[in-house]
Amino acid sequence: MVLINGETLLIHPYIPPDVKQRTRKAYWNEIERFVTSENRPTIITGDLNTRDRRLDASVRARRPYLDPILIEFEVLNDITQPTRYDPANEEKGSVLDIAMCTSDARENILAWRLGPDLDSDHKITIIETALTITEPESLFDGNDHKSTVDINLTTENITLWLEYENIAEASLSKLSSIIRNSIAYKETPRENHRFWTTALRDACRRKEQAKEALQKARRDQKPEAYMEALKTTLRNESIEVLREYKTAKVQRYTELAETAVADSTGATTWKLIREINPELNSKRTPRTIKSKRADEEAEEIATKFASIYDDNDLETTEKERMEHDALIKALQTEKESNRPTPITRRELEKALKRAKIRSAGGVDGITNVLLKRACEEETTAEYILAAINNDIVKDGKIPDDLKIAKVRPLPKAKPGEFRPIALLSNLAKLVESIIETRLRHQAEKHLPPNQTGGREAHNTSQAMIRLLQIGTLVRPRVRRVP
């Protein structure tokens, strides 16, 4: 396994033909979990020695254990072109060398073709990509990092920038631009495998070294005896990696089991069971095989959404436009006669406290975590407050760039069905939260005391209790007849 440019994952497996089906199933399950945990554009290419009609057009068998992996991956090569020919019968061949990739890696794939056999019973496969390959990075050296937003450095950049801004000219659009341009990133190490130990790390490193030595020997055309010795070394190191992995896995589960036994509540035991069997964490749904390219499916989803949600829904009649203009004019007159009070620092702090830290960012990428941390600085908090008052209280409008939403389709349980969600700017949602609090406070004055629906701190239990009280008061007394 190698990383290309630190972003695209290349997996080059080899499955011997004598491997049993149960082992193959376990292998592909581990590959699927690993790819899911990495969450990177991934390409898999190698000699799979797997006879399946979705990989080889001349085969009628179907291997169910390939269903999960083929949901995530698209086969690149032509399954009608054999990659291996029978020496006794050159007309008979099979597709054993497979190339597949995830949808986010497909955009970098230009072409796939068969190459010469190079004195082997297998023809080489060539994948042309748009990637500029730099020095490969091993996945087992412990130096794999991920890029995350540096909240502290970003906050310092925002504060430094705002020192040169005129607070009287503050606006939400300018504030959004300043925050976006101040975002800084840091490289943080990825979390190691939960079974990762020093012995396993050393075994993986020795295996990589043996693999590199074998590749170098092939390039240098070393003698066959020397090559066989290197192959034996690589095979032994691979066995050692598997042995150390199993040892580390047993050791971890043993430690967790000892902790679970000591927990009288049983919560740790259930957590251990879910870790051993991840299928218990999710609802089992029937899996289907992807038959479309990712870009084609995305275009279909966009077209379907556009047919449902379009500008025609916003068209108004002449009467509605006249009523709307009259209402806006009346509100403008009322606003000029009764100027609203400016938004206070306390209102801003309460809105920030209610904001969810796990809420996804909108088009600008500004998160609530960043807003909460930035408002801890006095300069930033005062500028945000001034920007809200200038745009909302004085001008009475929200900037157009804060109304743009990022639409994302979320898959439903039934394959092929999606529901859209719109991710608005968290800065806009912060302003809306403040306005909603004020509107709710005014509306509370006009709501009847018996209304429990659609009100804060009210629920159906209060309505049921009130109903029981009324029933108790009006129920006639039952007299016993002698």
C-alpha positions in Angstrom: 0.0 0.0 0.0 1.3 3.4 -0.9 0.0 7.0 -0.9 0.2 9.1 -4.1 0.7 12.8 -3.3 -0.5 12.1 0.2 -4.1 11.8 -0.9 -4.7 8.8 -3.3 -4.4 5.4 -1.8 -3.0 2.6 -4.1 -3.5 -1.0 -3.0 -1.7 -3.7 -4.9 -2.9 -7.1 -3.6 -2.0 -10.7 -4.7 -4.3 -13.5 -3.8 -2.9 -17.0 -4.5 -5.2 -19.3 -6.4 -5.3 -22.0 -3.6 -6.8 -19.6 -1.0 -10.1 -20.8 0.3 -13.3 -18.9 -0.1 -13.7 -18.3 3.6 -10.3 -16.6 3.7 -11.0 -14.6 0.7 -14.2 -13.3 2.3 -12.3 -12.3 5.4 -9.6 -10.6 3.3 -12.1 -8.5 1.3 -14.0 -7.5 4.5 -10.8 -6.2 6.0 -10.0 -4.3 2.8 -13.5 -2.7 2.8 -13.1 -1.6 6.5 -9.6 -0.3 5.9 -10.7 1.8 2.9 -13.7 3.1 4.8 -11.6 4.1 7.8 -9.0 5.9 5.5 -11.7 7.8 3.6 -9.4 8.5 0.6 -9.6 8.1 -3.2 -8.5 4.5 -3.6 -7.3 2.4 -6.5 -6.9 -1.4 -6.2 -5.0 -3.3 -8.9 -3.4 -6.7 -8.8 -3.6 -10.4 -9.5 -6.8 -11.3 -7.6 -7.2 -14.9 -8.9 -10.9 -14.5 -8.4 -13.4 -16.0 -10.8 -16.5 -13.9 -10.8 -18.8 -12.9 -13.7 -18.5 -9.2 -12.6 -14.7 -9.5 -13.1 -14.5 -12.0 -15.9 -17.2 -12.1 -18.7 -16.4 -15.8 -19.4 -17.3 -16.9 -15.9 -20.8 -17.7 -14.7 -20.1 -17.9 -11.0 -20.9 -15.1 -8.6 -19.0 -14.6 -5.3 -21.3 -13.0 -2.7 -18.3 -11.9 -0.6 -17.4 -9.4 -3.4 -20.8 -7.6 -3.1 -19.7 -5.1 -0.4 -16.4 -4.2 -2.1 -18.1 -3.8 -5.6 -20.6 -1.4 -4.1 -17.8 1.0 -3.3 -15.5 0.2 -6.3 -15.9 0.4 -10.0 -14.1 -2.1 -12.2 -11.9 -0.3 -14.7 -10.6 -3.0 -17.0 -12.4 -4.6 -19.9 -13.7 -7.9 -18.4 -13.9 -9.4 -21.9 -10.1 -9.1 -22.4 -8.2 -12.0 -20.7 -5.0 -11.1 -18.8 -3.7 -14.6 -18.6 -3.6 -17.3 -21.3 -3.4 -21.0 -20.9 0.0 -22.1 -22.3 -1.5 -25.3 -23.7 -4.4 -23.4 -25.4 -3.7 -19.8 -26.3 -7.3 -19.2 -27.3 -8.5 -19.9 -23.8 -7.8 -17.2 -21.2 -9.1 -15.7 -18.0 -9.3 -12.3 -16.4 -7.2 -12.6 -13.2 -5.6 -9.1 -13.1 -8.2 -6.6 -12.0 -8.2 -2.8 -11.6 -10.9 -1.0 -9.7 -11.3 2.4 -8.0 -13.7 4.4 -5.9 -15.9 7.1 -7.3 -13.7 9.9 -6.0 -10.6 8.4 -7.6 -12.4 7.8 -11.0 -11.9 11.4 -12.2 -8.1 10.9 -12.2 -8.3 7.7 -14.3 -7.7 8.4 -18.0 -7.5 4.9 -19.6 -6.8 1.2 -19.0 -5.1 -1.1 -21.4 -3.2 -4.4 -21.6 0.5 -4.4 -22.1 3.0 -7.0 -23.2 3.4 -10.3 -21.3 7.1 -9.7 -20.4 8.0 -13.5 -20.5 5.2 -14.3 -18.1 1.9 -16.1 -18.3 0.3 -12.8 -17.3 0.0 -9.7 -19.4 0.7 -6.5 -17.5 -2.1 -4.0 -17.1 -1.4 -0.3 -17.6 -3.6 2.4 -15.9 -3.1 6.0 -17.2 -3.9 8.6 -14.6 -3.9 12.4 -14.3 -1.8 12.1 -11.0 1.6 13.7 -10.7 3.4 11.0 -8.8 5.8 12.2 -6.0 7.8 10.0 -3.7 5.6 7.2 -2.4 4.8 7.2 1.2 4.4 3.9 3.1 1.3 3.5 5.2 3.2 1.5 7.9 5.9 4.0 8.8 3.7 5.8 11.4 4.3 9.2 9.7 0.9 9.5 8.0 -0.7 12.8 8.8 -4.0 14.6 8.1 -4.6 18.2 7.6 -7.0 19.9 10.1 -7.9 23.5 10.9 -5.6 25.1 13.5 -8.2 26.8 15.7 -5.7 28.8 17.9 -3.6 30.1 14.9 -6.8 30.9 13.0 -8.1 32.9 15.9 -4.9 34.8 16.2 -5.0 35.6 12.5 -8.6 36.9 12.8 -7.7 39.1 15.8 -4.7 40.5 14.0 -6.7 41.2 10.9 -9.5 43.0 12.8 -7.1 45.3 14.5 -6.7 47.2 11.2 -10.5 47.2 10.4 -12.9 50.1 11.1 -15.6 48.7 13.3 -18.0 51.4 12.1 -17.9 49.9 8.6 -18.2 46.3 9.8 -20.5 44.0 7.8 -21.3 40.3 7.7 -19.9 39.9 4.2 -16.6 41.4 5.1 -16.5 39.4 8.3 -17.1 36.1 6.4 -14.3 37.0 4.0 -11.8 37.8 6.8 -12.5 34.5 8.6 -12.1 32.5 5.4 -8.8 34.2 4.6 -7.5 33.7 8.1 -8.1 30.0 8.3 -4.8 28.1 9.0 -4.2 24.4 8.8 -1.9 22.0 10.8 -0.7 18.5 10.2 -1.8 16.1 12.9 -0.8 12.4 13.0 -3.5 10.0 12.2 -4.7 7.6 14.9 -2.9 4.3 14.7 -4.7 1.0 14.3 -6.4 -0.1 17.5 -4.2 -3.2 17.5 -1.0 -1.3 16.7 2.0 -2.4 18.8 5.7 -1.9 18.5 6.2 -5.5 17.4 3.6 -5.2 14.7 5.1 -1.9 13.5 8.6 -3.5 13.2 7.1 -6.5 11.4 5.4 -4.3 8.9 8.6 -2.3 8.3 10.6 -5.5 7.7 8.0 -6.7 5.3 8.2 -3.4 3.3 12.0 -3.6 3.3 11.8 -7.2 1.9 9.3 -6.1 -0.7 11.5 -3.2 -1.8 14.5 -5.5 -2.0 12.6 -7.9 -4.2 11.5 -5.1 -6.5 15.0 -3.7 -6.8 16.3 -7.2 -7.6 13.8 -7.5 -10.4 14.8 -4.2 -11.9 18.5 -5.2 -11.7 17.8 -8.6 -13.2 19.4 -10.5 -10.4 19.9 -14.3 -10.7 16.9 -16.6 -10.2 18.3 -18.2 -7.0 18.8 -14.8 -5.5 15.2 -13.8 -6.4 13.8 -17.0 -4.9 15.6 -16.3 -1.6 14.1 -12.8 -1.5 10.7 -14.2 -2.2 11.1 -16.6 0.7 12.1 -13.7 2.9 9.1 -11.7 1.9 6.7 -14.6 2.4 8.1 -15.2 5.9 7.8 -11.5 6.8 4.2 -11.5 5.6 3.5 -14.5 7.8 5.2 -12.7 10.7 3.0 -9.6 10.2 -0.1 -11.7 10.3 1.1 -13.5 13.4 1.9 -10.2 15.2 -1.5 -8.8 14.1 -3.4 -11.7 15.6 -1.3 -11.5 18.8 -2.0 -7.8 19.2 -5.7 -8.4 18.5 -6.0 -11.1 21.1 -4.1 -9.0 23.6 -6.4 -6.0 23.1 -9.6 -8.0 23.4 -8.2 -9.8 26.5 -7.6 -6.4 28.1 -11.1 -5.2 27.1 -12.7 -8.4 28.4 -11.0 -8.0 31.8 -12.3 -4.4 32.0 -15.8 -5.5 30.9 -15.9 -8.2 33.6 -15.2 -5.6 36.3 -18.0 -3.3 35.0 -21.2 -4.3 36.8 -23.5 -2.2 34.6 -22.7 -4.3 31.5 -22.1 -1.2 29.3 -18.4 -2.1 28.7 -19.4 -5.6 27.7 -21.9 -4.3 25.1 -19.2 -1.9 23.8 -16.8 -4.8 23.4 -19.4 -6.9 21.5 -20.1 -4.0 19.1 -16.3 -3.6 18.5 -15.8 -7.3 17.8 -18.9 -7.4 15.5 -19.4 -4.0 13.8 -22.5 -5.2 12.0 -24.4 -4.7 15.3 -23.8 -0.9 15.0 -25.9 -0.4 11.9 -29.2 -1.4 10.5 -28.8 -4.3 8.1 -30.0 -3.3 4.6 -29.9 -5.2 1.4 -26.8 -4.4 -0.7 -26.9 -3.7 -4.4 -24.2 -3.5 -6.9 -23.4 -0.1 -8.5 -24.1 -0.2 -12.2 -23.6 3.5 -13.0 -20.6 5.8 -12.9 -20.5 8.3 -10.1 -20.6 11.4 -12.3 -23.6 10.0 -14.2 -25.5 9.2 -11.0 -24.6 12.6 -9.5 -26.0 14.3 -12.7 -29.2 12.3 -12.4 -29.6 13.3 -8.8 -29.1 17.0 -9.6 -31.6 16.8 -12.5 -34.2 15.1 -10.2 -33.7 17.7 -7.5 -33.9 20.6 -10.1 -37.3 19.2 -11.3 -38.7 19.3 -7.8 -37.1 22.5 -6.4 -36.8 25.2 -9.1 -37.4 28.9 -9.5 -41.0 28.2 -10.7 -42.0 27.5 -7.1 -41.0 31.1 -6.1 -43.0 32.8 -8.9 -45.8 35.0 -7.5 -48.9 36.5 -9.1 -49.5 40.2 -9.6 -51.8 40.4 -6.6 -49.3 38.6 -4.4 -46.5 41.0 -5.5 -48.6 44.0 -4.7 -49.5 42.7 -1.3 -45.8 41.9 -0.7 -44.7 45.4 -1.7 -47.4 47.0 0.5 -46.3 44.9 3.5 -42.6 45.7 3.0 -43.5 49.4 2.8 -45.5 49.2 6.0 -42.8 47.4 7.8 -40.2 49.9 6.6 -42.3 52.8 7.9 -42.8 51.0 11.3 -39.1 50.4 11.5 -38.2 54.0 10.9 -40.7 55.1 13.6 -39.8 52.4 16.1 -36.1 51.7 15.8 -35.3 48.2 17.1 -32.8 48.0 20.0 -29.3 46.9 19.0 -28.3 43.3 19.6 -26.4 43.0 22.8 -23.3 41.0 23.8 -25.4 38.8 26.0 -27.7 37.8 23.1 -24.6 36.9 21.0 -23.1 34.8 23.8 -26.4 32.9 24.3 -26.7 32.2 20.6 -23.1 30.9 20.5 -23.8 28.7 23.5 -26.8 27.1 21.7 -24.8 26.5 18.5 -23.9 22.8 17.9 -20.2 22.2 17.7 -20.7 19.3 15.3 -22.7 21.3 12.8 -21.2 21.1 9.3 -19.9 24.3 7.7 -21.6 25.9 4.7 -20.0 27.2 1.5 -17.6 29.3 3.4 -16.4 26.4 5.5 -16.7 28.3 8.8 -17.5 26.0 11.7 -19.2 26.7 15.0 -16.1 25.6 16.9 -14.1 28.3 15.1 -16.8 30.9 15.9 -17.0 30.0 19.5 -13.2 30.2 19.9 -12.9 33.4 18.0 -15.6 35.2 20.1 -13.5 34.5 23.2 -11.3 37.4 21.9 -12.7 40.8 22.8 -11.8 42.4 19.5 -13.4 39.6 17.4 -16.6 39.5 19.5 -17.1 43.3 19.3 -16.5 43.2 15.5 -19.1 40.4 15.0 -21.6 42.3 17.2 -21.0 45.5 15.1 -21.4 43.6 11.8 -24.7 42.1 12.9 -26.1 45.4 14.1 -25.0 47.2 11.0 -26.5 44.7 8.6 -29.5 43.5 10.5 -30.6 46.3 12.9 -29.7 49.3 10.8 -30.1 48.1 7.2 -32.6 45.3 7.9 -31.2 42.8 5.5 -29.0 39.7 5.4 -26.2 39.7 2.8 -26.9 37.6 -0.3 -23.6 35.6 0.0 -24.8 34.3 3.4 -28.0 32.9 1.8 -26.1 30.5 -0.4 -26.5 26.9 0.8 -24.4 23.8 -0.1 -26.9 21.0 -1.0 -25.8 17.5 -0.2 -27.9 14.3 -1.1 -28.1 11.8 1.7 -28.8 8.2 0.7 -32.0 6.6 2.1 -32.4 3.0 3.2 -33.7 2.1 -0.3 -31.0 2.0 -2.9 -31.1 4.8 -5.4 -33.2 7.1 -3.2 -31.8 10.3 -1.6 -33.0 13.2 0.4 -31.3 16.6 0.1 -30.0 18.7 2.9 -29.0 22.4 2.6 -25.9 23.4 4.6 -26.2 27.2 5.3 -23.4 29.4 6.6 -23.0 29.0 10.3 -22.5 32.7 10.6 -26.0 33.2 9.0 -27.5 30.6 11.3 -26.0 32.4 14.3 -27.8 35.6 13.2 -31.0 33.7 12.6 -30.8 32.2 16.1 -30.6 35.7 17.7 -33.5 37.0 15.6 -35.6 33.8 16.3 -35.1 34.3 20.1 -36.4 37.9 19.8 -39.4 36.9 17.7 -40.3 34.0 20.0 -40.1 36.4 23.0 -42.6 38.7 21.3 -44.9 35.9 20.2 -45.1 34.5 23.7 -47.1 37.5 24.7 -49.9 36.7 22.3 -50.2 32.9 22.8 -52.9 31.5 25.0 -51.6 29.9 28.3 -53.1 26.5 27.4 -51.1 26.1 24.2 -48.3 23.6 24.6 -47.4 22.9 20.9 -44.6 24.8 19.2 -43.5 26.5 22.4 -40.2 26.3 24.2 -40.2 24.4 27.6 -43.7 22.9 26.8 -44.5 19.4 25.9 -47.4 16.9 25.5 -47.1 15.8 29.1 -48.3 19.2 30.3 -51.3 18.9 28.0 -52.1 15.4 29.4 -51.8 16.6 33.0 -54.2 19.5 32.3 -56.7 17.2 30.6 -56.6 14.9 33.7 -57.2 17.9 36.0 -60.2 19.0 34.0 -61.6 15.5 33.9 -61.2 15.2 37.7 -63.0 18.5 38.3 -66.0 17.9 36.0 -66.5 14.2 36.7 -69.8 13.8 38.5 -69.8 12.1 41.8 -71.0 8.5 41.8 -73.5 7.7 44.5 -74.1 4.2 45.7 -77.7 3.0 45.6 -78.6 1.1 48.8 
